[in-house]
Amino acid sequence: MGYPYTEFHQGKEAPMVNVNVVNSRTREQLSVPALLDTGSEITCIPIWCRRKIFRYSAGTHCQIKTVSGEIFGGRSVNMTISVGGTALDNIEAFVLDLPYALIGRDVLDHFRITFDGPAHEWFIES
């Protein structure tokens, strides 16, 4: 399935898709815009998503280290995520203060993804 690159920040285009995020405990769900982030080991969801469908989930305290060496403490939540029509259960996602989710390699590694930069589109196969 093919998707066009989407404008996401200051006129820049990138591979983005709306994903369906489901609270594994309550089954509440929400459509969330997401940036494919091949440099991230883990998937991250925006804090506004946690406030909407994970509001009663304390989450697990964890730390992540960025490529620049910065360490962030925060919470993670257990979820099901659907990308391109394929649902993945038991994904532990870190909560960040961003307007969109970051789909990391913990999810991306379940798919074959092709980026066509000159055509500004990307393709996903499960």
Residue frames as a rotation matrix with the C-alpha (Angstrom) as fourth column:
MET 1
0.588 0.809 0.000 0.00
0.809 -0.588 0.000 0.00
0.000 0.000 -1.000 0.00
GLY 2
-0.405 -0.786 0.468 1.42
0.795 -0.555 -0.245 3.42
0.452 0.273 0.849 -0.94
TYR 3
0.571 0.505 -0.647 1.24
0.760 -0.624 0.184 6.72
-0.311 -0.597 -0.740 0.96
PRO 4
0.469 -0.425 0.775 2.35
0.352 -0.714 -0.605 10.22
0.810 0.556 -0.185 -0.04
TYR 5
-0.635 -0.642 -0.429 4.84
0.723 -0.299 -0.622 12.13
0.271 -0.706 0.655 2.08
THR 6
0.507 0.862 -0.023 2.97
0.763 -0.436 0.477 14.60
0.401 -0.260 -0.879 4.30
GLU 7
-0.143 -0.489 0.861 3.83
-0.086 -0.860 -0.503 18.12
0.986 -0.146 0.081 5.39
PHE 8
0.423 0.314 -0.850 4.54
0.715 0.460 0.526 17.93
0.557 -0.830 -0.030 9.11
HIS 9
0.442 -0.326 -0.836 6.83
0.681 -0.485 0.549 20.75
-0.584 -0.812 0.007 10.27
GLN 10
0.109 -0.399 -0.910 7.69
-0.172 -0.910 0.378 24.16
-0.979 0.116 -0.168 8.81
GLY 11
0.512 0.231 -0.827 6.83
-0.807 -0.200 -0.556 23.08
-0.294 0.952 0.084 5.27
LYS 12
-0.633 -0.770 -0.080 8.99
-0.765 0.605 0.222 19.93
-0.123 0.202 -0.972 5.42
GLU 13
0.482 0.757 -0.441 7.54
-0.803 0.584 0.124 16.69
0.351 0.295 0.889 4.04
ALA 14
-0.659 -0.654 0.372 8.09
-0.748 0.622 -0.231 13.27
-0.081 -0.431 -0.899 5.57
PRO 15
-0.546 0.464 -0.697 6.65
-0.037 0.818 0.574 9.75
0.837 0.339 -0.430 5.58
MET 16
-0.812 0.385 0.439 3.62
-0.533 -0.185 -0.825 9.97
-0.236 -0.904 0.355 7.84
VAL 17
-0.545 0.706 -0.452 0.46
0.092 0.586 0.805 7.93
0.833 0.397 -0.385 8.34
ASN 18
-0.012 0.608 0.794 -2.53
-0.949 -0.256 0.182 7.91
0.314 -0.752 0.580 10.67
VAL 19
-0.749 -0.237 -0.618 -2.29
-0.044 0.949 -0.311 4.93
0.661 -0.206 -0.722 13.01
ASN 20
0.451 0.884 0.121 -4.95
-0.338 0.044 0.940 3.46
0.826 -0.465 0.318 15.26
VAL 21
-0.735 -0.665 0.132 -3.79
-0.314 0.162 -0.935 3.33
0.601 -0.729 -0.328 18.89
VAL 22
0.400 0.872 -0.282 -5.73
-0.165 0.371 0.914 1.09
0.902 -0.319 0.292 21.31
ASN 23
-0.145 -0.333 0.932 -5.40
-0.978 -0.094 -0.186 1.03
0.150 -0.938 -0.312 25.09
SER 24
-0.607 -0.186 -0.773 -4.65
-0.279 0.960 -0.012 -2.66
0.744 0.208 -0.635 25.77
ARG 25
-0.963 0.212 -0.165 -6.57
0.234 0.362 -0.902 -2.60
-0.131 -0.908 -0.398 29.06
THR 26
-0.395 0.859 -0.326 -9.71
-0.114 -0.398 -0.910 -0.52
-0.912 -0.322 0.255 28.34
ARG 27
-0.302 0.148 0.942 -9.83
0.865 0.458 0.205 -1.05
-0.401 0.876 -0.267 24.53
GLU 28
0.654 0.400 -0.643 -10.40
0.127 -0.895 -0.428 2.71
-0.746 0.198 -0.636 24.01
GLN 29
-0.046 -0.674 0.737 -8.96
0.930 0.241 0.278 3.77
-0.365 0.698 0.616 20.66
LEU 30
0.567 0.092 -0.819 -7.86
-0.026 -0.991 -0.129 6.86
-0.823 0.095 -0.559 18.82
SER 31
0.672 -0.378 0.636 -6.52
0.717 0.120 -0.687 7.76
0.183 0.918 0.352 15.37
VAL 32
0.597 -0.586 -0.548 -3.13
0.116 -0.613 0.782 9.45
-0.794 -0.530 -0.298 15.74
PRO 33
0.898 -0.399 -0.185 -0.91
-0.298 -0.242 -0.923 11.06
0.323 0.884 -0.336 13.07
ALA 34
0.701 -0.666 0.255 2.49
0.118 0.461 0.879 9.39
-0.703 -0.586 0.402 13.10
LEU 35
0.518 -0.680 -0.520 5.94
-0.854 -0.375 -0.360 9.98
0.050 0.630 -0.775 11.63
LEU 36
0.924 -0.325 -0.202 7.95
0.299 0.942 -0.150 6.93
0.240 0.078 0.968 10.57
ASP 37
0.617 -0.726 0.305 11.21
-0.786 -0.587 0.192 7.23
0.039 -0.358 -0.933 12.52
THR 38
0.773 -0.337 -0.537 13.76
0.064 0.884 -0.462 4.64
0.631 0.323 0.706 11.41
GLY 39
-0.262 -0.930 0.257 16.28
-0.184 -0.214 -0.959 6.09
0.947 -0.298 -0.115 13.87
SER 40
-0.119 0.307 0.944 14.12
-0.982 -0.180 -0.065 5.36
0.150 -0.935 0.322 16.91
GLU 41
-0.930 -0.246 -0.275 14.30
-0.199 0.962 -0.189 1.96
0.310 -0.121 -0.943 18.58
ILE 42
-0.663 0.718 -0.209 10.92
0.647 0.411 -0.642 2.42
-0.375 -0.561 -0.738 20.25
THR 43
-0.244 0.717 0.653 7.55
0.620 -0.403 0.674 3.87
0.746 0.569 -0.346 19.33
CYS 44
-0.893 -0.015 -0.450 6.43
0.367 -0.603 -0.708 7.04
-0.261 -0.797 0.544 21.09
ILE 45
-0.013 0.932 0.361 2.95
0.909 -0.139 0.392 8.50
0.416 0.333 -0.846 21.43
PRO 46
-0.489 -0.141 0.861 2.04
0.000 -0.987 -0.162 12.13
0.872 -0.079 0.483 22.09
ILE 47
-0.986 0.063 -0.152 1.04
0.152 -0.001 -0.988 13.15
-0.062 -0.998 -0.009 25.59
TRP 48
-0.482 0.870 -0.106 -2.38
-0.863 -0.492 -0.116 14.31
-0.153 0.036 0.988 24.32
CYS 49
-0.074 0.408 -0.910 -3.06
-0.477 0.787 0.392 10.72
0.876 0.463 0.136 23.24
ARG 50
-0.739 -0.241 -0.629 -2.17
0.393 0.604 -0.693 9.43
0.547 -0.760 -0.352 26.72
ARG 51
-0.921 0.390 0.017 -4.49
-0.266 -0.595 -0.758 11.99
-0.286 -0.702 0.652 28.28
LYS 52
-0.239 0.883 -0.405 -7.40
-0.957 -0.142 0.254 10.87
0.167 0.448 0.878 26.06
ILE 53
0.529 0.545 -0.650 -7.28
-0.535 0.809 0.244 7.08
0.659 0.219 0.719 26.13
PHE 54
-0.044 -0.581 -0.812 -4.67
0.491 0.695 -0.524 6.16
0.870 -0.422 0.255 28.77
ARG 55
-0.029 0.041 0.999 -5.84
-0.497 -0.867 0.022 8.60
0.867 -0.496 0.045 31.45
TYR 56
0.740 0.349 0.576 -6.43
-0.670 0.305 0.676 5.82
0.060 -0.886 0.459 34.02
SER 57
0.793 -0.558 -0.244 -3.25
0.488 0.823 -0.292 3.94
0.364 0.112 0.925 33.18
ALA 58
0.797 -0.545 -0.259 -0.35
-0.065 -0.505 0.861 4.85
-0.600 -0.669 -0.438 35.44
GLY 59
0.793 -0.544 -0.275 2.09
-0.307 0.034 -0.951 3.47
0.527 0.838 -0.141 32.91
THR 60
0.683 -0.671 -0.289 5.59
0.726 0.580 0.369 2.26
-0.080 -0.461 0.884 33.63
HIS 61
0.772 -0.503 -0.387 8.38
-0.382 -0.855 0.350 4.67
-0.508 -0.123 -0.853 34.55
CYS 62
0.554 -0.626 0.549 11.25
0.783 0.616 -0.087 4.40
-0.284 0.478 0.832 32.05
GLN 63
0.239 -0.564 -0.791 14.13
-0.238 -0.824 0.515 6.31
-0.941 0.065 -0.331 30.51
ILE 64
0.787 -0.110 0.607 15.17
0.601 0.360 -0.713 6.76
-0.140 0.926 0.350 26.90
LYS 65
-0.046 -0.878 -0.476 18.46
0.240 -0.472 0.848 7.99
-0.970 -0.076 0.233 25.51
THR 66
0.874 0.369 -0.318 18.47
-0.163 -0.394 -0.905 10.09
-0.459 0.842 -0.284 22.34
VAL 67
0.709 -0.622 0.332 21.00
0.646 0.384 -0.659 9.79
0.283 0.682 0.675 19.55
SER 68
0.308 -0.598 0.740 22.67
-0.175 -0.800 -0.574 12.93
0.935 0.047 -0.351 20.96
GLY 69
-0.572 -0.598 -0.562 23.05
0.356 0.437 -0.826 11.25
0.740 -0.672 -0.037 24.37
GLU 70
-0.559 0.449 0.698 20.29
-0.746 -0.640 -0.186 13.13
0.363 -0.624 0.692 26.19
ILE 71
-0.842 0.315 -0.437 18.36
0.430 0.882 -0.194 11.02
0.324 -0.352 -0.878 28.70
PHE 72
-0.444 0.798 0.407 14.64
-0.691 -0.595 0.411 11.56
0.570 -0.099 0.816 29.22
GLY 73
-0.961 0.273 0.047 12.57
0.162 0.690 -0.705 10.06
-0.225 -0.670 -0.707 32.01
GLY 74
-0.505 0.848 -0.159 8.89
-0.849 -0.456 0.267 9.46
0.154 0.270 0.950 31.53
ARG 75
-0.106 0.601 0.792 6.12
-0.469 0.673 -0.573 6.94
-0.877 -0.432 0.210 31.27
SER 76
-0.896 -0.032 -0.443 5.36
-0.416 0.414 0.810 4.18
0.158 0.910 -0.384 28.83
VAL 77
-0.007 0.947 0.322 2.00
-0.799 0.189 -0.572 2.60
-0.602 -0.261 0.755 28.07
ASN 78
-0.778 -0.155 0.609 1.03
0.132 0.907 0.400 -0.80
-0.614 0.391 -0.685 26.68
MET 79
0.018 0.787 -0.617 -0.99
-0.651 -0.459 -0.604 -0.60
-0.759 0.412 0.504 23.49
THR 80
0.032 0.058 0.998 -2.11
0.747 0.662 -0.063 -2.20
-0.665 0.747 -0.022 20.28
ILE 81
-0.184 -0.128 -0.975 -1.20
-0.418 -0.887 0.195 -0.20
-0.890 0.443 0.109 17.19
SER 82
0.437 0.361 0.824 -2.55
0.617 0.547 -0.567 -0.61
-0.655 0.756 0.016 13.67
VAL 83
-0.207 -0.568 -0.797 -0.36
-0.443 -0.671 0.594 0.48
-0.872 0.476 -0.113 10.76
GLY 84
-0.624 -0.054 -0.779 -1.48
-0.781 0.083 0.619 -0.01
0.031 0.995 -0.094 7.18
GLY 85
0.311 0.882 -0.355 -4.31
-0.796 0.446 0.409 -2.29
0.519 0.156 0.840 8.33
THR 86
0.078 -0.357 -0.931 -2.06
0.281 0.904 -0.323 -4.61
0.957 -0.237 0.171 10.38
ALA 87
0.742 0.256 0.620 -2.54
-0.497 -0.410 0.765 -4.65
0.450 -0.875 -0.177 14.17
LEU 88
-0.227 -0.843 -0.488 0.39
0.130 0.470 -0.873 -5.29
0.965 -0.262 0.003 16.53
ASP 89
0.816 0.574 -0.070 -0.36
0.086 0.000 0.996 -6.14
0.571 -0.819 -0.050 20.17
ASN 90
0.791 -0.426 -0.440 1.69
0.555 0.194 0.809 -5.52
-0.259 -0.884 0.389 23.32
ILE 91
0.081 -0.732 0.676 3.67
0.618 -0.495 -0.610 -2.55
0.782 0.467 0.413 22.06
GLU 92
0.316 -0.093 -0.944 5.25
0.865 -0.382 0.327 -0.60
-0.391 -0.920 -0.040 24.91
ALA 93
0.231 -0.140 0.963 5.23
0.681 -0.684 -0.263 3.05
0.695 0.716 -0.063 23.79
PHE 94
-0.575 -0.497 -0.650 7.03
0.796 -0.525 -0.303 5.97
-0.190 -0.691 0.697 25.45
VAL 95
0.583 0.812 0.033 4.99
0.810 -0.577 -0.108 9.15
-0.069 0.089 -0.994 26.02
LEU 96
-0.605 -0.796 -0.012 6.49
0.779 -0.596 0.194 12.37
-0.161 0.108 0.981 24.58
ASP 97
0.152 0.601 -0.784 5.32
0.291 -0.786 -0.546 15.98
-0.944 -0.145 -0.295 24.33
LEU 98
-0.935 -0.351 -0.050 4.98
0.026 -0.208 0.978 16.01
-0.354 0.913 0.203 20.53
PRO 99
-0.236 0.903 -0.359 1.97
-0.828 -0.380 -0.412 16.73
-0.508 0.200 0.838 18.28
TYR 100
0.507 0.330 -0.796 2.33
-0.749 0.626 -0.218 13.34
0.426 0.707 0.565 16.52
ALA 101
0.829 -0.231 0.509 3.50
-0.132 0.804 0.580 9.80
-0.543 -0.548 0.636 17.28
LEU 102
-0.047 -0.867 -0.496 6.91
-0.998 0.017 0.065 8.42
-0.048 0.498 -0.866 16.29
ILE 103
0.943 0.330 0.038 6.78
-0.324 0.940 -0.110 4.92
-0.072 0.091 0.993 14.85
GLY 104
0.120 -0.975 0.185 10.04
-0.913 -0.035 0.406 3.26
-0.390 -0.218 -0.895 15.86
ARG 105
-0.443 -0.432 -0.786 11.79
-0.772 0.629 0.090 0.10
0.455 0.647 -0.612 14.75
ASP 106
-0.833 0.216 0.510 9.94
-0.225 0.710 -0.668 -1.98
-0.506 -0.671 -0.542 17.36
VAL 107
0.286 0.955 0.081 6.92
-0.109 0.116 -0.987 -1.57
-0.952 0.273 0.137 15.04
LEU 108
0.399 -0.137 -0.907 8.64
-0.878 -0.342 -0.335 -0.91
-0.265 0.930 -0.257 11.70
ASP 109
-0.646 -0.763 0.024 10.56
-0.733 0.628 0.261 -4.19
-0.214 0.151 -0.965 11.90
HIS 110
-0.282 0.644 0.711 7.26
0.097 0.757 -0.646 -6.06
-0.955 -0.113 -0.275 11.37
PHE 111
0.772 0.630 -0.084 6.95
0.068 -0.213 -0.975 -4.61
-0.632 0.746 -0.207 7.86
ARG 112
-0.278 -0.747 0.604 8.77
0.910 -0.005 0.414 -4.24
-0.307 0.665 0.681 4.57
ILE 113
0.642 0.454 -0.618 8.90
0.330 -0.891 -0.312 -0.49
-0.692 -0.003 -0.722 3.92
THR 114
-0.170 -0.650 0.740 10.16
0.985 -0.081 0.155 1.23
-0.041 0.756 0.654 0.78
PHE 115
0.257 0.164 -0.952 10.87
0.264 -0.960 -0.094 4.97
-0.929 -0.228 -0.290 0.58
ASP 116
0.064 -0.190 0.980 10.70
0.994 -0.080 -0.080 6.65
0.094 0.979 0.184 -2.83
GLY 117
-0.207 -0.257 -0.944 12.20
0.595 -0.799 0.087 10.05
-0.777 -0.543 0.319 -2.04
PRO 118
-0.979 -0.199 -0.050 12.08
0.085 -0.614 0.785 11.52
-0.187 0.764 0.618 -5.57
ALA 119
-0.506 0.858 0.081 8.37
0.315 0.097 0.944 10.64
0.803 0.503 -0.320 -5.85
HIS 120
-0.732 0.170 0.660 7.66
-0.619 -0.571 -0.539 11.78
0.285 -0.803 0.523 -2.24
GLU 121
0.484 0.875 0.002 5.90
-0.780 0.430 0.454 8.55
0.396 -0.222 0.891 -1.33
TRP 122
-0.674 -0.645 0.360 6.47
-0.738 0.611 -0.287 5.39
-0.035 -0.459 -0.888 0.67
PHE 123
0.149 0.665 -0.732 5.10
-0.620 0.640 0.454 1.86
0.770 0.386 0.508 0.58
ILE 124
-0.416 -0.219 0.883 4.36
-0.878 0.349 -0.327 -0.68
-0.237 -0.911 -0.338 3.30
GLU 125
0.103 0.399 -0.911 3.90
-0.483 0.821 0.305 -4.45
0.870 0.408 0.277 3.16
SER 126
0.331 0.027 0.943 3.18
-0.924 0.210 0.318 -6.75
-0.190 -0.977 0.094 6.09
